[in-house]
Amino acid sequence: MERVFTTMKITIEPYSGGTYTAECDAEHVSEVVRMFKGLLVQSGYHPETVDDLFTEEESWFPDGEQDWKSIVKKSEEDGS
C-alpha cells in the first residue's frame, strides 16, 4: 500500500504586521506542532514561552485514563 502524505500549510499574520508561513508534508502531528512552534518564534514570541505553553499539563488526557469515547459519551449525556 502506498503511503499518502498530507501537505500542511500554516500562515500567521500578527496584528503587528508581517506574514509568516511554513509548509511541510505532515506525516505526523508532531511535525505540525514543531512547525507551528517555529512560526510563533519567527513572529516574535520567545522560544521559552512557546515551549512552556506546549506542555503535558495542558494535554487532552493528562491522567492517561480518559479516552475520546468517554468524553463523547459524557457530552451526549449532558446534551452538549
C-alpha positions as CSV (number, residue, x, y, z in Angstrom):
1,M,0.0,0.0,0.0
2,E,1.3,3.4,-0.9
3,R,1.7,6.0,1.8
4,V,-0.1,9.3,1.2
5,F,1.3,12.4,2.8
6,T,-0.8,15.4,3.6
7,T,0.7,18.8,3.0
8,M,0.1,21.2,5.8
9,K,0.5,24.9,5.4
10,I,0.2,27.3,8.3
11,T,0.3,31.1,7.9
12,I,0.4,33.5,10.8
13,E,-0.4,37.2,10.3
14,P,0.1,39.0,13.6
15,Y,-1.7,42.3,14.2
16,S,1.7,43.9,14.5
17,G,2.4,43.2,10.8
18,G,4.2,40.6,8.7
19,T,3.3,37.2,7.4
20,Y,5.0,34.0,8.5
21,T,4.3,30.8,6.6
22,A,5.6,27.3,6.9
23,E,4.7,24.2,4.9
24,C,5.6,20.5,5.3
25,D,4.5,17.0,4.5
26,A,2.6,16.4,7.7
27,E,3.2,12.7,8.2
28,H,2.8,13.0,11.9
29,V,1.1,15.6,14.1
30,S,4.4,16.2,15.9
31,E,5.7,17.8,12.7
32,V,2.8,20.2,12.6
33,V,3.3,21.2,16.2
34,R,7.0,21.7,15.6
35,M,6.2,23.8,12.5
36,F,3.6,25.9,14.5
37,K,6.1,26.5,17.3
38,G,8.7,27.6,14.8
39,L,6.3,30.1,13.3
40,L,5.5,31.5,16.8
41,V,9.2,32.1,17.4
42,Q,9.7,33.7,14.0
43,S,6.8,36.1,14.6
44,G,8.4,37.3,17.8
45,Y,7.4,35.1,20.7
46,H,10.3,34.0,23.0
47,P,11.3,30.3,22.5
48,E,11.0,29.5,26.2
49,T,7.5,31.0,26.3
50,V,6.4,28.9,23.3
51,D,7.9,25.7,24.9
52,D,6.2,26.4,28.2
53,L,2.8,26.6,26.6
54,F,3.2,23.2,24.9
55,T,3.4,21.1,28.0
56,E,1.8,17.9,29.2
57,E,-0.1,20.0,31.9
58,E,-2.5,21.2,29.2
59,S,-2.9,17.9,27.4
60,W,-6.3,16.4,26.5
61,F,-5.8,13.4,28.7
62,P,-3.3,14.5,31.5
63,D,-4.0,11.4,33.7
64,G,-3.9,9.0,30.8
65,E,-7.1,7.3,31.9
66,Q,-9.7,9.0,29.8
67,D,-10.2,8.3,26.1
68,W,-12.2,10.1,23.5
69,K,-15.1,7.7,23.8
70,S,-15.8,8.6,27.4
71,I,-15.7,12.3,26.5
72,V,-18.2,11.8,23.7
73,K,-20.4,9.7,26.0
74,K,-20.4,12.4,28.7
75,S,-21.1,15.1,26.1
76,E,-24.1,13.2,24.8
77,E,-25.4,12.6,28.3
78,D,-25.1,16.3,29.1
79,G,-26.8,17.2,25.8
80,S,-23.9,19.3,24.6
